[in-house]
Amino acid sequence: MHPVAFVAGATGFVGHALVQALCAKGITTVAHVRPDSSKLADWQGRFAAMGAQVDTSTWQLPAMTEALRRQGVTHVFCCIGTTRKRKSQASRPEAETYEAVDFGLTRLLVDAAQEAGNVQRFVYLSSAGTSQGAKGAYLQARWKAEQAVRAGKVPFTIARPSMILGDREEERPLERAGGKLADKALQLIGALGGRHLRDRYRSTDDKTLAAALLRYGLDAAAAGSVVESEHLR
Ligand SMILES: NC(=O)c1ccc[n+]([C@@H]2O[C@H](COP(=O)([O-])OP(=O)(O)OC[C@H]3O[C@@H](n4cnc5c(N)ncnc54)[C@H](OP(=O)(O)O)[C@@H]3O)[C@@H](O)[C@H]2O)c1
């Protein structure tokens, strides 16, 4: 069966690279853009130029289920998540927490994929360091989202990348500088024998990660697996 991919978070750094990678492979791709996006027209033009279809369904279970069903989606890629900056700029901060977005919207999409009936794989972009006891609201929300993905009936693949550097449109100078510094420290740790730590936590980039998500997402053998950072390069 010809795969039909649906990318949630298509307007993000990784999601956007993933839409590009899927289209380049000739895979029918639906890029989801939230209907209230201030850049909706811009994204519609950019995705059309890549050869992707654009879906603007609201983040509600019936609408998402219908969107996946109508478009015959076989592979869902969930690349959403909020950031501290988004949270501080939100008009409704209670709707922009890690719990509401990273966990809440992921769970909604898992349920939609299950109800739609045709989805064969749910690929979840999580994060390195995610575990049951991990500290902080971000990793806790990621852990809960992973649990929701595992509990769903659709076969899953969870990817846990480390820091994602590359040419991001949105300026994040502190993140970039911190990532480069961490890479230097990890290089040293690797040279001193800590190769596992270095390989787990050194940075990757959007295109490399997108290629890995596509590769694992379409690989039947990767169903039910959690792919750690060192295998996402
Ligand atoms: N960046 C890293 O270094 C890194 C490292 C490890 C794991 N990750 C994980 O990977 C995910 C994707 O990373 P990224 O760098 O591509 O993130 P990003 O550029 O910030 O993109 C986030 C995506 O989520 C969507 N989103 C955010 N809040 C939303 C909301 N309330 N409702 C609907 N959609 C919403 C955004 O849509 P809009 O454009 O419409 O806002 C965008 O498409 C992150 O969430 C993160 O947890 C990231």
The ligand as an SDF file (V2000), in Angstrom:
LIG
                    3D

 48 52  0  0  0  0  0  0  0  0999 V2000
   14.7450   21.6690   19.4690 N   0  0  0  0  0  0  0  0  0  0  0  0
   15.4550   20.7850   20.1370 C   0  0  0  0  0  0  0  0  0  0  0  0
   16.6720   20.9520   20.3760 O   0  0  0  0  0  0  0  0  0  0  0  0
   14.7950   19.5060   20.6180 C   0  0  0  0  0  0  0  0  0  0  0  0
   15.5570   18.5020   21.1930 C   0  0  0  0  0  0  0  0  0  0  0  0
   14.9410   17.3170   21.5790 C   0  0  0  0  0  0  0  0  0  0  0  0
   13.5810   17.1570   21.3960 C   0  0  0  0  0  0  0  0  0  0  0  0
   12.8630   18.1610   20.8360 N   0  0  0  0  0  0  0  0  0  0  0  0
   11.4210   17.9830   20.7040 C   0  0  0  0  0  0  0  0  0  0  0  0
   11.0310   18.0020   19.3570 O   0  0  0  0  0  0  0  0  0  0  0  0
    9.8820   18.8380   19.1820 C   0  0  0  0  0  0  0  0  0  0  0  0
    9.9940   19.5690   17.8720 C   0  0  0  0  0  0  0  0  0  0  0  0
   11.1700   20.3760   17.8970 O   0  0  0  0  0  0  0  0  0  0  0  0
   11.2770   21.6580   16.9790 P   0  0  0  0  0  0  0  0  0  0  0  0
   12.6010   22.2430   17.2410 O   0  0  0  0  0  0  0  0  0  0  0  0
   10.8590   21.3060   15.5780 O   0  0  0  0  0  0  0  0  0  0  0  0
   10.1320   22.5900   17.6340 O   0  0  0  0  0  0  0  0  0  0  0  0
    9.5060   23.9320   17.0570 P   0  0  0  0  0  0  0  0  0  0  0  0
   10.2780   24.4730   15.9090 O   0  0  0  0  0  0  0  0  0  0  0  0
    9.2880   24.8190   18.2310 O   0  0  0  0  0  0  0  0  0  0  0  0
    8.0710   23.4510   16.4730 O   0  0  0  0  0  0  0  0  0  0  0  0
    7.0250   23.1170   17.3290 C   0  0  0  0  0  0  0  0  0  0  0  0
    5.7830   22.7630   16.5310 C   0  0  0  0  0  0  0  0  0  0  0  0
    4.7280   22.5460   17.4690 O   0  0  0  0  0  0  0  0  0  0  0  0
    3.6080   23.3600   17.1360 C   0  0  0  0  0  0  0  0  0  0  0  0
    2.9290   23.8530   18.3270 N   0  0  0  0  0  0  0  0  0  0  0  0
    3.4710   24.4720   19.4090 C   0  0  0  0  0  0  0  0  0  0  0  0
    2.5050   24.8190   20.2860 N   0  0  0  0  0  0  0  0  0  0  0  0
    1.3410   24.4250   19.7200 C   0  0  0  0  0  0  0  0  0  0  0  0
   -0.0360   24.4990   20.1300 C   0  0  0  0  0  0  0  0  0  0  0  0
   -0.3830   25.0720   21.2750 N   0  0  0  0  0  0  0  0  0  0  0  0
   -0.9690   23.9970   19.3110 N   0  0  0  0  0  0  0  0  0  0  0  0
   -0.6310   23.4160   18.1320 C   0  0  0  0  0  0  0  0  0  0  0  0
    0.6400   23.3170   17.6800 N   0  0  0  0  0  0  0  0  0  0  0  0
    1.6020   23.8140   18.4730 C   0  0  0  0  0  0  0  0  0  0  0  0
    4.2010   24.5560   16.3840 C   0  0  0  0  0  0  0  0  0  0  0  0
    3.1670   25.1510   15.5960 O   0  0  0  0  0  0  0  0  0  0  0  0
    3.1740   26.7350   15.2830 P   0  0  0  0  0  0  0  0  0  0  0  0
    4.3140   26.9730   14.3260 O   0  0  0  0  0  0  0  0  0  0  0  0
    1.8470   26.9880   14.6740 O   0  0  0  0  0  0  0  0  0  0  0  0
    3.3710   27.4440   16.5790 O   0  0  0  0  0  0  0  0  0  0  0  0
    5.3020   23.8780   15.5760 C   0  0  0  0  0  0  0  0  0  0  0  0
    4.7670   23.3180   14.4130 O   0  0  0  0  0  0  0  0  0  0  0  0
    9.9260   19.8160   20.3670 C   0  0  0  0  0  0  0  0  0  0  0  0
    8.6370   20.1080   20.8180 O   0  0  0  0  0  0  0  0  0  0  0  0
   10.7700   19.1660   21.3940 C   0  0  0  0  0  0  0  0  0  0  0  0
   10.0850   18.7630   22.5220 O   0  0  0  0  0  0  0  0  0  0  0  0
   13.4220   19.3210   20.4450 C   0  0  0  0  0  0  0  0  0  0  0  0
  1  2  1  0
  2  3  2  0
  2  4  1  0
  4  5  1  0
  4 48  2  0
  5  6  2  0
  6  7  1  0
  7  8  2  0
  8  9  1  0
  8 48  1  0
  9 10  1  0
  9 46  1  0
 10 11  1  0
 11 12  1  0
 11 44  1  0
 12 13  1  0
 13 14  1  0
 14 15  2  0
 14 16  1  0
 14 17  1  0
 17 18  1  0
 18 19  2  0
 18 20  1  0
 18 21  1  0
 21 22  1  0
 22 23  1  0
 23 24  1  0
 23 42  1  0
 24 25  1  0
 25 26  1  0
 25 36  1  0
 26 27  1  0
 26 35  1  0
 27 28  2  0
 28 29  1  0
 29 30  1  0
 29 35  2  0
 30 31  1  0
 30 32  2  0
 32 33  1  0
 33 34  2  0
 34 35  1  0
 36 37  1  0
 36 42  1  0
 37 38  1  0
 38 39  2  0
 38 40  1  0
 38 41  1  0
 42 43  1  0
 44 45  1  0
 44 46  1  0
 46 47  1  0
M  CHG  2   8   1  16  -1
M  END
$$$$
